[in-house]
Amino acid sequence: MALVTLEQVNLALRLDLVENDERIPDINLKIKQAEAAVIDYLKKPDHGWTESTVPGQVSAAILIVIQSLLDEADTGAMLVGLGTGDPKSPVVALLYRLRDPALA
């Protein structure tokens, strides 16, 4: 089950999607990719969240990643630092407190 819906993405990113829009399959793919990236960063594969229980900062981070993955978005720099945990990254800043610490 998705943590953010196509409707939420459409509204938040102002995509103006209409029924049978040719971009919908690509955006659905981006939703899956963004959720995977965020959950991987958090190290919570068994998070148990649903669309209605996902923490706000997690859904916000997913939306930022989706925006960064879209072809028409020039926001790829927002993903810089996600792999290293750089707190200057907007995604890291949203998620850092929820992340399980790394084991030494």
C-alpha positions in Angstrom: 0.0 0.0 0.0 1.3 3.4 -1.0 2.1 5.9 1.8 1.1 8.8 -0.5 -1.5 8.7 -3.1 -1.6 9.9 -6.7 -4.2 12.5 -5.7 -1.9 13.8 -2.9 1.0 14.1 -5.3 -1.2 15.8 -7.9 -2.3 18.4 -5.4 1.0 19.0 -3.6 3.1 19.2 -6.8 0.4 21.0 -8.8 0.6 18.6 -11.7 -2.9 19.2 -13.0 -3.4 15.5 -13.8 -6.6 14.5 -15.5 -8.2 11.1 -15.8 -6.2 8.9 -18.3 -3.3 11.4 -18.3 -0.3 9.8 -20.0 1.9 10.8 -17.1 0.1 8.8 -14.5 2.0 5.5 -15.0 5.3 7.4 -14.7 4.2 9.3 -11.6 3.0 6.0 -10.0 6.4 4.6 -10.6 8.0 7.7 -9.0 5.8 7.3 -6.0 7.1 3.7 -5.5 10.7 4.8 -6.1 10.4 7.7 -3.7 8.8 5.6 -0.9 11.5 3.0 -1.3 14.3 5.6 -1.0 12.8 7.2 2.1 12.1 3.9 3.8 15.6 2.7 2.9 17.1 5.8 4.5 15.0 5.3 7.6 16.0 1.7 7.7 12.4 0.7 8.5 11.3 -1.9 6.0 8.6 -3.1 8.4 7.3 0.3 9.3 3.7 -0.7 9.4 2.5 2.8 8.2 -0.5 3.3 6.0 -1.6 6.3 4.0 -3.5 7.5 7.1 -0.9 6.8 9.7 2.4 7.8 8.0 4.1 10.6 9.9 3.8 14.0 8.2 7.6 14.4 7.9 7.8 11.1 6.1 5.1 11.9 3.6 6.6 15.4 3.0 10.0 13.7 2.3 8.4 11.3 -0.1 6.8 14.3 -2.0 10.2 16.0 -2.2 11.8 12.9 -3.6 9.0 12.5 -6.1 9.4 16.1 -7.2 13.1 15.5 -7.6 12.6 12.4 -9.7 10.1 14.0 -12.2 11.6 14.9 -15.6 10.2 18.4 -15.6 11.5 19.2 -12.1 14.9 20.8 -11.8 15.3 19.8 -8.2 17.7 16.9 -8.3 20.0 18.8 -5.9 17.4 18.1 -3.1 18.5 14.5 -3.1 22.2 15.3 -2.6 23.3 14.2 0.8 20.6 11.5 1.2 23.1 8.7 0.9 25.5 10.3 3.4 23.0 11.7 5.9 24.0 15.3 5.2 21.7 17.4 7.4 21.8 20.1 4.8 19.6 17.9 2.6 15.9 18.8 3.0 15.0 15.2 2.9 17.5 14.3 5.6 16.4 17.2 7.7 12.9 16.0 7.7 13.7 12.4 8.4 16.8 12.5 10.6 15.0 12.2 14.0 13.0 9.2 12.8 16.0 7.2 11.5 17.3 4.2 13.3 21.0 4.8 14.2 23.6 2.8 12.3 25.1 -0.2 14.1 28.9 0.1 14.6 
